[in-house]
Amino acid sequence: MITGEAVAIDLRVARLGSRLVAGLIDLLAQLYILYILGALVVLVVRPDDDALVATTFLLIYVTMVLGYPVACETLSRGRTLGKMALGLRVVRDDGGPIRFRHALTRGLIGAIIERPGMLLGLPAIISMIASRRSKRLGDVFAGTVVLQVSVPRTVGAAPFVPPPLLGWAALLDLTGLDDGLALRARQFLSRSHALSPQALDRLGRGLVDEVRAVVTPPPPPGTPGWAYLSAVLAERTRRAYARLAGQRRS
């Protein structure tokens, strides 16, 4: 993504799965609000005036379908309750915060084209699948994109040796790999889940070169950087445990 200041940044685009979950949360919130407002209408409006009751409920429904997302995204700069729960945010195509006109366009397209009647959001799903940046029709017309701005904190998987590298890893000379470099490599792998594949390759390239400068022999041709670092760290850990076990036996 290129910002308005011509600065390139790496941000993860929210995909179909997370957006569907966020949409389900928003739907539940809308139904809850609709229920509360409907109960108030029954108490305030005369039940025997069917036309007035129907008109009031229609206004409430339109307010929920259109007013809820527009108000939330305008006041919270691109977030609804569902997006907050999933760590998503709507931004302009240049990465800037959206304004009322963007939220209104997204809301109108959603209410008129994407979700009415039996469509059940099918046009939005098809659009997101076909779009490289997972844009629904509302995003296309409003010039916006939904980003995954926060990634759930997870415990990184322990480094392991990929099966094709088992024989090579057993031959490694790790005497030049100090604790500081090994720690940086481990920290890089632990946060790799939060990086796009392009950013992962670019940021890890320098670290891979540092490790290759002190560890021999070099990896087989075509070995991905993450696999190389994982194999080196896993083999280093295995040897450390083996030395510890040997000391205990002696």
BELSUL-V547981 format. One record per backbone hydrogen bond with DSSP energy under -0.5 kcal/mol. CO is the residue of the C=O (numbers start at 0). NH is the residue of the N-H. If there is no record, write none. Layout:
co:nh
CO:NH
CO:NH
This chain:
co:nh
0:2
0:8
2:5
5:7
6:2
8:10
10:12
11:147
14:18
15:19
16:20
17:21
18:22
19:23
20:24
21:25
22:26
23:27
24:28
25:29
26:30
27:31
28:32
29:33
30:34
31:35
32:36
33:37
34:38
35:39
36:40
37:41
38:42
39:43
40:44
45:48
47:49
48:52
49:53
50:54
51:55
52:56
53:57
54:58
55:59
56:60
57:61
58:62
59:63
60:64
61:65
61:66
62:66
62:67
63:67
65:69
66:70
67:71
68:72
69:73
70:74
71:75
71:78
72:77
73:76
77:89
79:83
80:84
81:85
82:86
82:87
83:86
86:148
86:149
88:146
89:97
90:144
91:94
93:3
95:91
98:102
99:103
100:104
101:105
102:106
103:107
104:108
105:109
106:110
107:111
108:112
108:113
109:114
113:120
115:118
116:119
118:121
120:124
121:125
122:126
123:127
124:128
125:129
126:130
130:133
135:138
135:139
136:140
137:141
138:142
138:143
142:92
144:90
144:146
145:13
146:88
146:148
147:11
153:155
159:161
161:164
162:165
164:168
165:169
167:170
168:171
171:173
172:215
173:176
175:177
177:181
178:182
179:183
180:184
181:185
182:186
183:187
184:188
185:189
186:190
187:190
188:191
190:193
191:194
195:199
196:200
197:201
198:202
199:203
200:204
201:205
202:206
203:207
204:208
205:209
206:210
207:211
208:212
209:213
210:213
210:214
213:175
215:172
219:222
223:227
224:228
225:229
226:230
227:231
228:232
229:233
230:234
231:235
232:236
233:237
234:238
235:239
236:240
237:241
238:242
239:243
240:244
241:245
242:246
243:247
244:248
245:249
